[in-house]
Amino acid sequence: MFKLKNKAAYITAGLIFLQHTLSFAAPVELSLQDSITYALKNNPSIHIAGEDKKRSEFSVDETKAGKKPTVSLGSSYDYQGSSDKDKDSFNNSLRMNWQLYSGGKTEARIEQAQIGVRSADLQVEKTRQQLILDATTNYYSVLEAKNMQAVNEESVANLKAHLDIVQAKYQEGVAAKAEVLRSEVEVANAEQNLIKAQNQYELAVADLLTTMNMDAGTEVQLQGELNYQADTRSLQEAMAFARQNRPEAVQAQLSIDSAEKDIKIAESNKRPSVSLSASTGWDDRLLPDNDANWSVGASASWNIFDAGVTKSQINQAESSFNKARLEAEQTANTIEQEVRQSYLNMKEAEKRLQTTEVTVNKANEDLYIAQETYKAGAATNLDVFDAQLALTQAKTNHVQALYDYNVNKAKLDKAMGAGAGTL
């Protein structure tokens, strides 16, 4: 009885383990939005950008500390030995320093650090938008590879069916051996293309998993399909939106603002600085008493002549300011070019779609006619192969046009600085 109970327990445990194993092995179903969500949650690049933002926020705290007093405590111990008497002593000091005026340097550095926070925030958004584009492109690449695999599977099936017809004709003595051999070669070539298409699918899945930072062995099942949804935006609307919303455009303006603060920092050396200080000291005690020495004072300094160092620093800052303005102009031109290129590529793919659908229908009809006329003995083997090749090419062109349209639409969103809601 005890052995039976043990066996039952082992069987139950095994079934539970098998159930969990099968559940873990189930493919992960992914929509486009799911892929984007996983990428934004798991990809290291978004977390790296987040840490950079935190560092810039700490930099603001550091620069703000320049407007507050600093306090330092010092202690020392001395021991003196002699033939008459050994002597030791403790010396303690407490000092406070407060810079009341720095010529505007501290204020400019605080403002510059705050600009850095805004720029880091934009960098997070820039990274986010790039991840959205990467996940979208990889998602569509998997769909494209899946469709191409289906196209090649259909080609193999059609050519095998035709081979059966040719072999039957050969057995009947109405087809030459050369026709059988040629048909077998066409099937083998089609199978080679299918193998390549299957490999492209595996590679596309691997790229998507990498972007989502998921295990390379994860099996995925995509819920969407490559389809066409018209985009009604004009090129002028896309350009105007990009100028206002593209993170790089706003960052370029912030770089100009930061460079302007560098000029103020350099100019502060031409102004006086004022500080307030206080100190106290005591000997041979842990804490001061009423007899401790203390002092309070104020000091001011003004660098009247520094051999041209300040002037040189101002000139350097002004040059950096001019450079930032030129870089902002260059960035604006680059953004406009990206928008234009993505928009025109999207429209080109849209026009190709209008013709590829018609071509696929005609190629299907042409293949059917070639197959039927071959069966009737009114067409050659080569006619069927040509029709099959034309159909495969037409379907390949259609899939490629769908992929190009959707990917360039996503690239246009990114070039404009649009968020995930527009995808």
C-alpha positions as CSV (number, residue, x, y, z in Angstrom):
1,M,0.0,0.0,0.0
2,F,2.9,2.3,0.9
3,K,4.6,1.6,-2.5
4,L,1.3,2.4,-4.4
5,K,1.0,5.7,-2.6
6,N,4.6,6.5,-3.5
7,K,4.0,5.6,-7.2
8,A,0.9,7.8,-7.2
9,A,2.8,10.7,-5.7
10,Y,5.6,10.3,-8.3
11,I,3.1,10.2,-11.2
12,T,1.3,13.2,-9.9
13,A,4.5,15.2,-9.5
14,G,5.5,14.1,-13.0
15,L,2.3,15.3,-14.5
16,I,2.5,18.6,-12.7
17,F,6.1,19.0,-14.0
18,L,5.0,18.1,-17.5
19,Q,2.1,20.5,-17.3
20,H,4.4,23.4,-16.2
21,T,7.0,22.4,-18.9
22,L,4.4,22.6,-21.6
23,S,3.0,25.8,-20.3
24,F,6.5,27.4,-20.3
25,A,7.1,26.0,-23.8
26,A,3.9,27.7,-25.2
27,P,4.7,30.4,-27.7
28,V,4.5,34.0,-26.5
29,E,1.7,35.8,-28.4
30,L,2.8,39.3,-29.5
31,S,1.0,42.2,-31.0
32,L,2.9,45.2,-32.3
33,Q,2.1,47.2,-29.1
34,D,3.2,44.2,-27.0
35,S,6.6,44.2,-28.7
36,I,6.9,47.9,-28.1
37,T,5.9,47.6,-24.5
38,Y,8.5,44.8,-23.9
39,A,11.2,46.8,-25.6
40,L,10.5,49.9,-23.5
41,K,10.4,47.8,-20.3
42,N,13.4,45.5,-20.8
43,N,15.9,47.0,-23.2
44,P,19.0,48.2,-21.4
45,S,19.3,51.4,-23.5
46,I,16.2,53.0,-21.9
47,H,17.5,52.3,-18.4
48,I,20.9,53.7,-19.3
49,A,19.2,56.9,-20.4
50,G,17.3,56.9,-17.2
51,E,20.5,56.7,-15.1
52,D,22.0,59.6,-17.1
53,K,18.9,61.7,-16.2
54,K,19.3,60.8,-12.5
55,R,23.0,61.9,-12.7
56,S,22.1,65.2,-14.2
57,E,19.5,65.8,-11.4
58,F,22.2,65.1,-8.8
59,S,24.4,67.6,-10.7
60,V,21.7,70.3,-10.0
61,D,21.9,69.5,-6.2
62,E,25.7,69.8,-6.4
63,T,25.7,73.2,-8.1
64,K,23.0,74.5,-5.7
65,A,25.3,73.7,-2.8
66,G,27.5,76.6,-4.0
67,K,24.9,79.1,-2.6
68,K,25.0,77.5,0.9
69,P,27.5,77.7,3.7
70,T,30.1,75.0,4.3
71,V,31.2,73.9,7.7
72,S,34.4,71.9,8.5
73,L,35.7,70.4,11.7
74,G,39.4,69.7,12.2
75,S,41.4,68.1,15.0
76,S,45.1,67.4,15.5
77,Y,47.2,65.7,18.1
78,D,50.8,66.5,18.9
79,Y,53.2,64.7,21.1
80,Q,56.5,66.1,22.1
81,G,59.1,64.1,24.1
82,S,62.1,65.4,26.0
83,S,64.5,64.3,28.7
84,D,62.7,66.4,31.3
85,K,59.0,65.9,30.5
86,D,56.8,64.5,27.8
87,K,54.0,66.7,26.5
88,D,51.0,66.1,24.3
89,S,48.2,68.4,23.1
90,F,44.9,68.3,21.2
91,N,44.0,71.1,18.9
92,N,40.4,71.5,17.5
93,S,38.9,73.9,15.1
94,L,35.4,74.6,13.6
95,R,35.2,76.7,10.5
96,M,32.3,78.1,8.4
97,N,32.5,79.7,5.0
98,W,29.7,81.2,3.0
99,Q,30.2,82.8,-0.5
100,L,27.6,85.6,-0.6
101,Y,28.4,86.7,-4.2
102,S,30.3,85.0,-7.0
103,G,29.8,87.5,-9.8
104,G,26.9,85.4,-11.1
105,K,29.0,82.2,-11.6
106,T,27.1,80.0,-9.1
107,E,23.7,81.1,-10.5
108,A,24.8,80.5,-14.1
109,R,26.1,77.0,-13.1
110,I,22.8,76.2,-11.5
111,E,20.8,77.2,-14.5
112,Q,23.2,75.3,-16.8
113,A,22.7,72.1,-14.6
114,Q,18.9,72.6,-14.9
115,I,19.3,72.8,-18.7
116,G,21.3,69.5,-18.5
117,V,18.3,67.9,-16.7
118,R,15.9,69.0,-19.5
119,S,18.4,67.7,-22.1
120,A,18.7,64.4,-20.3
121,D,15.0,64.1,-20.2
122,L,14.8,64.6,-23.9
123,Q,17.5,62.0,-24.3
124,V,15.2,59.5,-22.5
125,E,12.5,60.4,-24.9
126,K,14.8,60.1,-27.9
127,T,15.9,56.7,-26.7
128,R,12.3,55.7,-26.2
129,Q,11.3,56.8,-29.7
130,Q,14.3,54.9,-31.2
131,L,13.2,51.7,-29.3
132,I,9.7,52.1,-30.7
133,L,11.1,52.3,-34.2
134,D,13.4,49.3,-33.6
135,A,10.7,47.1,-32.1
136,T,8.2,48.1,-34.9
137,T,10.8,47.5,-37.7
138,N,11.7,44.1,-36.2
139,Y,8.1,43.2,-35.7
140,Y,7.4,43.9,-39.4
141,S,10.5,42.1,-40.4
142,V,9.2,38.9,-38.8
143,L,5.9,39.3,-40.6
144,E,7.7,39.9,-43.9
145,A,9.8,36.8,-43.4
146,K,6.7,34.8,-42.4
147,N,4.9,35.9,-45.6
148,M,8.0,35.2,-47.7
149,Q,8.2,31.7,-46.2
150,A,4.5,31.2,-47.2
151,V,5.2,32.4,-50.7
152,N,8.1,29.9,-51.1
153,E,6.1,27.1,-49.5
154,E,3.4,27.7,-52.1
155,S,6.0,27.7,-54.9
156,V,7.4,24.4,-53.7
157,A,3.8,22.9,-53.5
158,N,2.9,24.1,-57.0
159,L,6.1,22.8,-58.6
160,K,5.7,19.4,-56.8
161,A,2.2,19.2,-58.1
162,H,3.4,20.0,-61.6
163,L,6.2,17.4,-61.2
164,D,3.5,14.7,-60.5
165,I,1.7,15.7,-63.7
166,V,5.0,15.5,-65.7
167,Q,5.9,12.1,-64.2
168,A,2.4,10.8,-65.1
169,K,2.8,12.1,-68.6
170,Y,6.2,10.4,-68.8
171,Q,4.8,7.1,-67.6
172,E,2.1,7.4,-70.4
173,G,4.9,8.1,-72.9
174,V,3.7,11.6,-73.8
175,A,6.5,13.5,-72.0
176,A,10.3,13.3,-72.4
177,K,12.7,12.3,-69.6
178,A,14.2,15.8,-70.0
179,E,10.9,17.3,-68.8
180,V,11.0,15.2,-65.7
181,L,14.5,16.1,-64.9
182,R,13.9,19.8,-65.5
183,S,10.9,19.7,-63.2
184,E,12.9,18.0,-60.5
185,V,15.5,20.7,-60.8
186,E,12.9,23.4,-60.4
187,V,11.5,21.7,-57.3
188,A,15.0,21.5,-55.8
189,N,15.7,25.1,-56.5
190,A,12.4,26.1,-55.0
191,E,13.2,24.1,-51.9
192,Q,16.6,25.9,-51.6
193,N,14.7,29.2,-51.6
194,L,12.4,27.9,-49.0
195,I,15.3,27.0,-46.7
196,K,16.7,30.5,-47.1
197,A,13.2,32.0,-46.3
198,Q,13.0,29.9,-43.2
199,N,16.4,31.0,-42.1
200,Q,15.4,34.7,-42.6
201,Y,12.4,34.1,-40.4
202,E,14.6,32.7,-37.6
203,L,17.0,35.7,-37.9
204,A,14.1,38.2,-37.9
205,V,12.7,36.6,-34.7
206,A,16.1,36.7,-33.1
207,D,16.4,40.4,-33.8
208,L,13.0,41.1,-32.3
209,L,13.8,39.1,-29.2
210,T,17.1,41.0,-28.8
211,T,15.3,44.3,-29.0
212,M,12.8,43.2,-26.4
213,N,15.7,41.7,-24.3
214,M,14.0,38.3,-24.1
215,D,15.7,34.9,-24.1
216,A,16.9,33.9,-27.5
217,G,15.1,30.5,-27.3
218,T,11.7,32.1,-26.8
219,E,9.1,31.0,-29.3
220,V,6.9,33.8,-30.5
221,Q,3.6,34.0,-32.3
222,L,2.7,37.3,-33.9
223,Q,-0.9,38.3,-33.9
224,G,-0.8,41.0,-36.5
225,E,-0.4,40.9,-40.3
226,L,1.2,43.1,-42.8
227,N,-1.6,45.3,-44.1
228,Y,-2.2,48.8,-45.6
229,Q,-3.6,51.7,-43.7
230,A,-3.6,55.0,-45.6
231,D,-1.6,57.9,-44.1
232,T,-3.2,61.2,-44.8
233,R,-0.4,63.5,-43.4
234,S,1.1,65.9,-45.8
235,L,4.9,66.5,-46.1
236,Q,4.4,70.1,-44.9
237,E,2.5,69.0,-41.8
238,A,5.1,66.4,-41.0
239,M,7.9,69.0,-41.3
240,A,6.1,71.5,-39.0
241,F,5.4,68.8,-36.4
242,A,9.1,67.6,-36.4
243,R,10.4,71.2,-35.8
244,Q,8.3,71.4,-32.6
245,N,8.5,67.9,-31.3
246,R,11.7,66.1,-32.4
247,P,13.9,65.7,-29.3
248,E,17.1,66.5,-31.2
249,A,15.6,69.9,-32.2
250,V,14.8,70.9,-28.7
251,Q,18.2,69.5,-27.4
252,A,19.9,71.7,-30.0
253,Q,18.2,74.8,-28.6
254,L,19.1,73.7,-25.1
255,S,22.8,73.4,-26.2
256,I,22.6,77.1,-27.3
257,D,21.2,78.0,-23.9
258,S,23.9,76.1,-22.1
259,A,26.6,77.7,-24.1
260,E,25.1,81.1,-23.3
261,K,25.5,80.2,-19.6
262,D,29.2,79.4,-20.2
263,I,29.7,83.0,-21.4
264,K,28.1,84.3,-18.1
265,I,30.4,81.9,-16.1
266,A,33.4,83.2,-17.9
267,E,32.3,86.9,-17.5
268,S,31.8,86.3,-13.7
269,N,35.6,86.4,-13.3
270,K,35.5,90.1,-14.2
271,R,33.4,90.8,-11.1
272,P,34.3,90.7,-7.4
273,S,33.4,87.8,-5.1
274,V,32.3,88.3,-1.5
275,S,32.5,85.7,1.3
276,L,31.5,85.4,5.0
277,S,33.6,83.3,7.3
278,A,33.5,82.3,11.0
279,S,35.8,80.1,13.0
280,T,36.6,78.9,16.5
281,G,39.3,76.8,18.1
282,W,40.1,75.2,21.4
283,D,42.8,73.0,22.9
284,D,42.9,69.9,25.1
285,R,39.1,69.4,25.2
286,L,36.6,67.4,23.3
287,L,34.1,70.3,23.0
288,P,34.6,74.1,23.2
289,D,33.8,76.1,26.3
290,N,33.3,79.8,27.0
291,D,37.1,80.4,26.8
292,A,37.3,79.1,23.2
293,N,38.7,81.5,20.6
294,W,36.3,82.5,17.8
295,S,36.2,85.0,15.0
296,V,33.8,86.3,12.3
297,G,34.8,88.1,9.2
298,A,33.9,89.0,5.6
299,S,36.2,89.1,2.7
300,A,36.1,90.4,-0.9
301,S,38.3,89.8,-3.8
302,W,38.5,91.3,-7.3
303,N,40.8,90.0,-9.9
304,I,41.8,93.3,-11.6
305,F,44.4,91.8,-13.9
306,D,44.9,88.2,-14.9
307,A,47.1,88.6,-18.0
308,G,44.2,88.1,-20.4
309,V,43.0,84.7,-19.0
310,T,39.4,85.9,-18.4
311,K,39.2,87.5,-21.9
312,S,40.4,84.2,-23.4
313,Q,37.8,82.2,-21.5
314,I,35.1,84.6,-22.7
315,N,36.2,84.3,-26.3
316,Q,36.2,80.5,-26.0
317,A,32.7,80.5,-24.6
318,E,31.5,82.8,-27.3
319,S,33.0,80.6,-30.0
320,S,31.2,77.5,-28.4
321,F,28.0,79.5,-28.4
322,N,28.4,80.2,-32.2
323,K,29.2,76.6,-32.8
324,A,26.0,75.5,-30.9
325,R,23.9,77.8,-33.1
326,L,25.5,76.3,-36.3
327,E,25.0,72.8,-35.0
328,A,21.3,73.6,-34.2
329,E,20.9,74.7,-37.8
330,Q,22.6,71.6,-39.1
331,T,20.3,69.5,-36.8
332,A,17.3,71.2,-38.2
333,N,18.4,70.4,-41.8
334,T,19.1,66.8,-40.9
335,I,15.7,66.4,-39.3
336,E,14.0,67.8,-42.4
337,Q,15.9,65.5,-44.6
338,E,14.9,62.5,-42.5
339,V,11.3,63.5,-42.6
340,R,11.4,64.0,-46.4
341,Q,13.1,60.8,-47.0
342,S,10.8,58.7,-44.9
343,Y,7.7,60.4,-46.3
344,L,8.8,60.0,-50.0
345,N,9.8,56.3,-49.4
346,M,6.4,55.7,-47.8
347,K,4.6,57.2,-50.7
348,E,6.7,55.3,-53.2
349,A,5.8,52.0,-51.4
350,E,2.2,53.1,-51.4
351,K,2.2,53.5,-55.2
352,R,3.9,50.1,-55.6
353,L,1.2,48.5,-53.6
354,Q,-1.4,49.7,-56.1
355,T,0.2,47.8,-58.9
356,T,1.4,44.7,-57.0
357,E,-2.1,43.6,-56.0
358,V,-3.2,43.7,-59.7
359,T,0.0,41.9,-60.7
360,V,-0.5,39.1,-58.2
361,N,-4.1,38.5,-59.5
362,K,-2.9,38.4,-63.1
363,A,0.0,36.1,-62.3
364,N,-2.3,33.7,-60.5
365,E,-4.6,33.5,-63.5
366,D,-1.6,33.1,-65.8
367,L,-0.3,30.2,-63.8
368,Y,-3.7,28.5,-63.8
369,I,-3.9,28.8,-67.6
370,A,-0.4,27.5,-68.1
371,Q,-1.1,24.5,-65.9
372,E,-4.3,23.6,-67.6
373,T,-3.0,24.1,-71.1
374,Y,0.0,21.9,-70.2
375,K,-2.3,19.2,-69.0
376,A,-4.2,19.4,-72.3
377,G,-0.9,19.3,-74.2
378,A,-1.1,22.8,-75.6
379,A,1.7,24.3,-73.5
380,T,5.3,23.4,-72.7
381,N,7.0,22.7,-69.4
382,L,8.8,26.0,-69.7
383,D,5.5,27.9,-69.9
384,V,4.5,26.6,-66.4
385,F,7.9,27.4,-64.9
386,D,7.8,30.9,-66.3
387,A,4.3,31.5,-65.0
388,Q,5.3,30.1,-61.5
389,L,8.4,32.3,-61.5
390,A,6.3,35.4,-62.4
391,L,3.8,34.6,-59.6
392,T,6.5,34.1,-57.0
393,Q,8.1,37.4,-58.1
394,A,4.7,39.2,-58.0
395,K,3.9,38.0,-54.5
396,T,7.5,38.8,-53.3
397,N,7.1,42.4,-54.7
398,H,3.7,42.7,-52.9
399,V,5.1,41.6,-49.6
400,Q,8.1,43.8,-50.0
401,A,5.9,46.8,-50.8
402,L,3.7,46.2,-47.7
403,Y,6.8,45.9,-45.5
404,D,8.4,49.1,-47.0
405,Y,5.2,51.0,-46.5
406,N,4.7,50.1,-42.9
407,V,8.4,50.5,-42.0
408,N,8.7,53.9,-43.6
409,K,5.5,55.0,-42.0
410,A,7.1,54.1,-38.6
411,K,10.3,55.9,-39.6
412,L,8.2,59.0,-40.5
413,D,6.7,58.8,-37.0
414,K,10.2,58.7,-35.5
415,A,11.5,61.5,-37.8
416,M,8.6,63.7,-36.7
417,G,9.2,62.9,-33.0
418,A,5.8,61.3,-32.7
419,G,5.0,59.0,-29.7
420,A,3.8,55.4,-29.5
421,G,0.2,56.5,-29.8
422,T,0.6,57.3,-33.5
423,L,2.0,53.9,-34.4
